[in-house]
Amino acid sequence: MPAKSAAQQKAAGAALSAKRGDTPKSKLKGPSKEMAESMSEKELERMASTKRKGKPEHAARG
């Protein structure tokens, strides 16, 4: 699933980095921490690789 906002894409990138062991999991907070725990590496890769161009910084809630 592609990211819906730039913030979501960045959080997925941080979670992916922690999942691969490049970043300590203790450095994660909020959505990126939840993503690292609940999503597979493949799902995170798909979300993190989404292009940011044309995406809003934050997705509308609802």
Biopython code that builds the backbone (N, CA, C, O; Angstrom):
import numpy as np
from Bio.PDB.StructureBuilder import StructureBuilder

atoms = [
    (1, "MET", "N", (0.837, -1.166, 0.000)),
    (1, "MET", "CA", (0.000, 0.000, 0.000)),
    (1, "MET", "C", (0.889, 1.238, 0.000)),
    (1, "MET", "O", (1.818, 1.328, 0.802)),
    (2, "PRO", "N", (0.622, 2.177, -0.873)),
    (2, "PRO", "CA", (1.443, 3.390, -0.909)),
    (2, "PRO", "C", (1.072, 4.347, 0.225)),
    (2, "PRO", "O", (-0.046, 4.318, 0.739)),
    (3, "ALA", "N", (2.020, 5.183, 0.599)),
    (3, "ALA", "CA", (1.775, 6.175, 1.644)),
    (3, "ALA", "C", (0.812, 7.237, 1.123)),
    (3, "ALA", "O", (0.828, 7.569, -0.062)),
    (4, "LYS", "N", (-0.025, 7.768, 2.012)),
    (4, "LYS", "CA", (-0.992, 8.787, 1.626)),
    (4, "LYS", "C", (-0.482, 10.195, 1.888)),
    (4, "LYS", "O", (-1.078, 11.166, 1.419)),
    (5, "SER", "N", (0.616, 10.320, 2.633)),
    (5, "SER", "CA", (1.176, 11.634, 2.928)),
    (5, "SER", "C", (2.691, 11.508, 3.094)),
    (5, "SER", "O", (3.234, 10.416, 3.263)),
    (6, "ALA", "N", (3.349, 12.661, 3.039)),
    (6, "ALA", "CA", (4.797, 12.676, 3.221)),
    (6, "ALA", "C", (5.165, 12.212, 4.627)),
    (6, "ALA", "O", (6.162, 11.512, 4.807)),
    (7, "ALA", "N", (4.373, 12.594, 5.621)),
    (7, "ALA", "CA", (4.653, 12.199, 7.009)),
    (7, "ALA", "C", (4.564, 10.684, 7.172)),
    (7, "ALA", "O", (5.380, 10.081, 7.870)),
    (8, "GLN", "N", (3.579, 10.077, 6.532)),
    (8, "GLN", "CA", (3.409, 8.630, 6.602)),
    (8, "GLN", "C", (4.590, 7.922, 5.929)),
    (8, "GLN", "O", (5.059, 6.894, 6.417)),
    (9, "GLN", "N", (5.061, 8.466, 4.827)),
    (9, "GLN", "CA", (6.192, 7.886, 4.105)),
    (9, "GLN", "C", (7.463, 7.969, 4.949)),
    (9, "GLN", "O", (8.252, 7.025, 4.987)),
    (10, "LYS", "N", (7.655, 9.096, 5.623)),
    (10, "LYS", "CA", (8.836, 9.269, 6.472)),
    (10, "LYS", "C", (8.795, 8.312, 7.669)),
    (10, "LYS", "O", (9.815, 7.733, 8.040)),
    (11, "ALA", "N", (7.627, 8.153, 8.263)),
    (11, "ALA", "CA", (7.473, 7.243, 9.403)),
    (11, "ALA", "C", (7.759, 5.806, 8.983)),
    (11, "ALA", "O", (8.383, 5.047, 9.726)),
    (12, "ALA", "N", (7.300, 5.436, 7.792)),
    (12, "ALA", "CA", (7.560, 4.086, 7.282)),
    (12, "ALA", "C", (9.053, 3.884, 7.049)),
    (12, "ALA", "O", (9.580, 2.802, 7.309)),
    (13, "GLY", "N", (9.727, 4.901, 6.569)),
    (13, "GLY", "CA", (11.180, 4.810, 6.365)),
    (13, "GLY", "C", (11.927, 4.621, 7.673)),
    (13, "GLY", "O", (12.874, 3.837, 7.744)),
    (14, "ALA", "N", (11.509, 5.331, 8.700)),
    (14, "ALA", "CA", (12.138, 5.192, 10.020)),
    (14, "ALA", "C", (11.890, 3.798, 10.589)),
    (14, "ALA", "O", (12.793, 3.177, 11.150)),
    (15, "ALA", "N", (10.661, 3.315, 10.439)),
    (15, "ALA", "CA", (10.320, 1.981, 10.940)),
    (15, "ALA", "C", (11.101, 0.907, 10.195)),
    (15, "ALA", "O", (11.558, -0.062, 10.801)),
    (16, "LEU", "N", (11.254, 1.072, 8.898)),
    (16, "LEU", "CA", (12.003, 0.117, 8.090)),
    (16, "LEU", "C", (13.469, 0.084, 8.513)),
    (16, "LEU", "O", (14.074, -0.985, 8.599)),
    (17, "SER", "N", (14.029, 1.247, 8.772)),
    (17, "SER", "CA", (15.415, 1.337, 9.226)),
    (17, "SER", "C", (15.612, 0.583, 10.542)),
    (17, "SER", "O", (16.610, -0.115, 10.720)),
    (18, "ALA", "N", (14.667, 0.726, 11.451)),
    (18, "ALA", "CA", (14.751, 0.031, 12.745)),
    (18, "ALA", "C", (14.565, -1.473, 12.560)),
    (18, "ALA", "O", (15.245, -2.272, 13.204)),
    (19, "LYS", "N", (13.655, -1.847, 11.690)),
    (19, "LYS", "CA", (13.390, -3.265, 11.461)),
    (19, "LYS", "C", (14.626, -3.970, 10.879)),
    (19, "LYS", "O", (14.878, -5.140, 11.166)),
    (20, "ARG", "N", (15.384, -3.243, 10.062)),
    (20, "ARG", "CA", (16.600, -3.802, 9.456)),
    (20, "ARG", "C", (17.800, -3.746, 10.392)),
    (20, "ARG", "O", (18.838, -4.347, 10.115)),
    (21, "GLY", "N", (17.655, -3.024, 11.501)),
    (21, "GLY", "CA", (18.742, -2.947, 12.474)),
    (21, "GLY", "C", (19.678, -1.779, 12.265)),
    (21, "GLY", "O", (20.708, -1.692, 12.933)),
    (22, "ASP", "N", (19.344, -0.868, 11.344)),
    (22, "ASP", "CA", (20.188, 0.301, 11.086)),
    (22, "ASP", "C", (20.004, 1.387, 12.141)),
    (22, "ASP", "O", (20.912, 2.182, 12.383)),
    (23, "THR", "N", (18.841, 1.420, 12.761)),
    (23, "THR", "CA", (18.501, 2.399, 13.786)),
    (23, "THR", "C", (17.969, 1.634, 15.002)),
    (23, "THR", "O", (17.208, 0.679, 14.843)),
    (24, "PRO", "N", (18.359, 2.039, 16.209)),
    (24, "PRO", "CA", (17.819, 1.354, 17.398)),
    (24, "PRO", "C", (16.311, 1.579, 17.516)),
    (24, "PRO", "O", (15.831, 2.692, 17.299)),
    (25, "LYS", "N", (15.566, 0.532, 17.858)),
    (25, "LYS", "CA", (14.113, 0.648, 18.004)),
    (25, "LYS", "C", (13.745, 1.615, 19.122)),
    (25, "LYS", "O", (12.645, 2.168, 19.120)),
    (26, "SER", "N", (14.638, 1.825, 20.066)),
    (26, "SER", "CA", (14.369, 2.746, 21.169)),
    (26, "SER", "C", (14.293, 4.199, 20.690)),
    (26, "SER", "O", (13.744, 5.045, 21.396)),
    (27, "LYS", "N", (14.826, 4.500, 19.521)),
    (27, "LYS", "CA", (14.782, 5.862, 18.972)),
    (27, "LYS", "C", (13.440, 6.174, 18.312)),
    (27, "LYS", "O", (13.135, 7.341, 18.065)),
    (28, "LEU", "N", (12.642, 5.159, 18.027)),
    (28, "LEU", "CA", (11.356, 5.374, 17.364)),
    (28, "LEU", "C", (10.321, 5.891, 18.340)),
    (28, "LEU", "O", (10.355, 5.568, 19.527)),
    (29, "LYS", "N", (9.384, 6.710, 17.825)),
    (29, "LYS", "CA", (8.274, 7.152, 18.645)),
    (29, "LYS", "C", (7.030, 7.284, 17.777)),
    (29, "LYS", "O", (7.120, 7.394, 16.554)),
    (30, "GLY", "N", (5.897, 7.272, 18.409)),
    (30, "GLY", "CA", (4.630, 7.466, 17.725)),
    (30, "GLY", "C", (4.348, 6.464, 16.615)),
    (30, "GLY", "O", (4.537, 5.260, 16.790)),
    (31, "PRO", "N", (3.895, 6.969, 15.473)),
    (31, "PRO", "CA", (3.481, 6.095, 14.373)),
    (31, "PRO", "C", (4.587, 5.169, 13.862)),
    (31, "PRO", "O", (4.316, 4.022, 13.506)),
    (32, "SER", "N", (5.828, 5.658, 13.823)),
    (32, "SER", "CA", (6.900, 4.808, 13.308)),
    (32, "SER", "C", (7.136, 3.602, 14.216)),
    (32, "SER", "O", (7.461, 2.519, 13.730)),
    (33, "LYS", "N", (6.978, 3.777, 15.519)),
    (33, "LYS", "CA", (7.137, 2.675, 16.466)),
    (33, "LYS", "C", (6.030, 1.638, 16.256)),
    (33, "LYS", "O", (6.285, 0.434, 16.246)),
    (34, "GLU", "N", (4.798, 2.125, 16.089)),
    (34, "GLU", "CA", (3.665, 1.227, 15.845)),
    (34, "GLU", "C", (3.830, 0.477, 14.526)),
    (34, "GLU", "O", (3.537, -0.716, 14.443)),
    (35, "MET", "N", (4.300, 1.178, 13.500)),
    (35, "MET", "CA", (4.510, 0.548, 12.190)),
    (35, "MET", "C", (5.555, -0.561, 12.273)),
    (35, "MET", "O", (5.375, -1.633, 11.695)),
    (36, "ALA", "N", (6.640, -0.303, 12.988)),
    (36, "ALA", "CA", (7.712, -1.289, 13.104)),
    (36, "ALA", "C", (7.214, -2.565, 13.768)),
    (36, "ALA", "O", (7.659, -3.662, 13.432)),
    (37, "GLU", "N", (6.289, -2.417, 14.712)),
    (37, "GLU", "CA", (5.775, -3.579, 15.433)),
    (37, "GLU", "C", (4.699, -4.330, 14.647)),
    (37, "GLU", "O", (4.597, -5.552, 14.748)),
    (38, "SER", "N", (3.903, -3.609, 13.872)),
    (38, "SER", "CA", (2.731, -4.234, 13.262)),
    (38, "SER", "C", (2.861, -4.579, 11.777)),
    (38, "SER", "O", (2.041, -5.335, 11.257)),
    (39, "MET", "N", (3.864, -4.048, 11.086)),
    (39, "MET", "CA", (3.972, -4.272, 9.645)),
    (39, "MET", "C", (5.202, -5.109, 9.309)),
    (39, "MET", "O", (6.196, -5.094, 10.035)),
    (40, "SER", "N", (5.120, -5.832, 8.206)),
    (40, "SER", "CA", (6.260, -6.628, 7.754)),
    (40, "SER", "C", (7.257, -5.715, 7.026)),
    (40, "SER", "O", (6.928, -4.593, 6.643)),
    (41, "GLU", "N", (8.461, -6.215, 6.849)),
    (41, "GLU", "CA", (9.495, -5.444, 6.158)),
    (41, "GLU", "C", (9.061, -5.124, 4.727)),
    (41, "GLU", "O", (9.322, -4.030, 4.225)),
    (42, "LYS", "N", (8.401, -6.077, 4.075)),
    (42, "LYS", "CA", (7.951, -5.866, 2.701)),
    (42, "LYS", "C", (6.891, -4.755, 2.631)),
    (42, "LYS", "O", (6.925, -3.922, 1.726)),
    (43, "GLU", "N", (5.954, -4.747, 3.583)),
    (43, "GLU", "CA", (4.927, -3.695, 3.620)),
    (43, "GLU", "C", (5.565, -2.323, 3.857)),
    (43, "GLU", "O", (5.194, -1.334, 3.225)),
    (44, "LEU", "N", (6.524, -2.284, 4.772)),
    (44, "LEU", "CA", (7.212, -1.027, 5.050)),
    (44, "LEU", "C", (7.996, -0.543, 3.844)),
    (44, "LEU", "O", (8.027, 0.656, 3.567)),
    (45, "GLU", "N", (8.628, -1.459, 3.125)),
    (45, "GLU", "CA", (9.364, -1.086, 1.907)),
    (45, "GLU", "C", (8.446, -0.422, 0.898)),
    (45, "GLU", "O", (8.789, 0.611, 0.323)),
    (46, "ARG", "N", (7.272, -1.019, 0.682)),
    (46, "ARG", "CA", (6.313, -0.451, -0.272)),
    (46, "ARG", "C", (5.869, 0.942, 0.147)),
    (46, "ARG", "O", (5.772, 1.842, -0.687)),
    (47, "MET", "N", (5.603, 1.122, 1.423)),
    (47, "MET", "CA", (5.133, 2.420, 1.897)),
    (47, "MET", "C", (6.255, 3.460, 1.875)),
    (47, "MET", "O", (6.024, 4.613, 1.511)),
    (48, "ALA", "N", (7.450, 3.065, 2.256)),
    (48, "ALA", "CA", (8.571, 3.998, 2.303)),
    (48, "ALA", "C", (9.053, 4.407, 0.915)),
    (48, "ALA", "O", (9.622, 5.487, 0.756)),
    (49, "SER", "N", (8.838, 3.571, -0.080)),
    (49, "SER", "CA", (9.320, 3.875, -1.427)),
    (49, "SER", "C", (8.357, 4.746, -2.225)),
    (49, "SER", "O", (8.645, 5.085, -3.373)),
    (50, "THR", "N", (7.225, 5.112, -1.644)),
    (50, "THR", "CA", (6.262, 5.992, -2.302)),
    (50, "THR", "C", (6.909, 7.348, -2.579)),
    (50, "THR", "O", (7.600, 7.894, -1.719)),
    (51, "LYS", "N", (6.694, 7.878, -3.748)),
    (51, "LYS", "CA", (7.225, 9.199, -4.082)),
    (51, "LYS", "C", (6.473, 10.265, -3.292)),
    (51, "LYS", "O", (5.260, 10.163, -3.104)),
    (52, "ARG", "N", (7.188, 11.283, -2.833)),
    (52, "ARG", "CA", (6.569, 12.340, -2.031)),
    (52, "ARG", "C", (5.965, 13.446, -2.882)),
    (52, "ARG", "O", (5.104, 14.189, -2.412)),
    (53, "LYS", "N", (6.401, 13.561, -4.111)),
    (53, "LYS", "CA", (5.925, 14.653, -4.959)),
    (53, "LYS", "C", (4.404, 14.599, -5.104)),
    (53, "LYS", "O", (3.846, 13.562, -5.464)),
    (54, "GLY", "N", (3.740, 15.714, -4.823)),
    (54, "GLY", "CA", (2.299, 15.799, -4.934)),
    (54, "GLY", "C", (1.541, 15.297, -3.715)),
    (54, "GLY", "O", (0.312, 15.362, -3.685)),
    (55, "LYS", "N", (2.253, 14.798, -2.708)),
    (55, "LYS", "CA", (1.593, 14.302, -1.494)),
    (55, "LYS", "C", (1.484, 15.449, -0.480)),
    (55, "LYS", "O", (2.392, 16.274, -0.372)),
    (56, "PRO", "N", (0.381, 15.497, 0.251)),
    (56, "PRO", "CA", (0.297, 16.513, 1.322)),
    (56, "PRO", "C", (1.243, 16.116, 2.458)),
    (56, "PRO", "O", (1.594, 14.944, 2.593)),
    (57, "GLU", "N", (1.650, 17.077, 3.264)),
    (57, "GLU", "CA", (2.536, 16.769, 4.391)),
    (57, "GLU", "C", (1.827, 15.832, 5.367)),
    (57, "GLU", "O", (2.436, 14.895, 5.883)),
    (58, "HIS", "N", (0.552, 16.084, 5.619)),
    (58, "HIS", "CA", (-0.245, 15.224, 6.504)),
    (58, "HIS", "C", (-1.544, 14.870, 5.804)),
    (58, "HIS", "O", (-2.149, 15.717, 5.146)),
    (59, "ALA", "N", (-1.972, 13.638, 5.941)),
    (59, "ALA", "CA", (-3.217, 13.190, 5.339)),
    (59, "ALA", "C", (-4.403, 13.708, 6.131)),
    (59, "ALA", "O", (-4.327, 13.864, 7.350)),
    (60, "ALA", "N", (-5.491, 13.972, 5.440)),
    (60, "ALA", "CA", (-6.712, 14.418, 6.117)),
    (60, "ALA", "C", (-7.285, 13.265, 6.905)),
    (60, "ALA", "O", (-7.297, 12.129, 6.432)),
    (61, "ARG", "N", (-7.754, 13.542, 8.087)),
    (61, "ARG", "CA", (-8.379, 12.488, 8.898)),
    (61, "ARG", "C", (-9.797, 12.285, 8.455)),
    (61, "ARG", "O", (-10.471, 13.210, 8.001)),
    (62, "GLY", "N", (-10.239, 11.053, 8.597)),
    (62, "GLY", "CA", (-11.638, 10.846, 8.279)),
    (62, "GLY", "C", (-11.915, 9.615, 7.506)),
    (62, "GLY", "O", (-13.069, 9.337, 7.180)),
]
sb = StructureBuilder()
sb.init_structure("model")
sb.init_model(0)
sb.init_chain("A")
sb.init_seg("    ")
for serial, (resi, resn, name, xyz) in enumerate(atoms, 1):
    if name == "N":
        sb.init_residue(resn, " ", resi, " ")
    sb.init_atom(name, np.array(xyz, "f"), 0.0, 1.0, " ", f" {name:<3s}", serial, name[0])
structure = sb.get_structure()
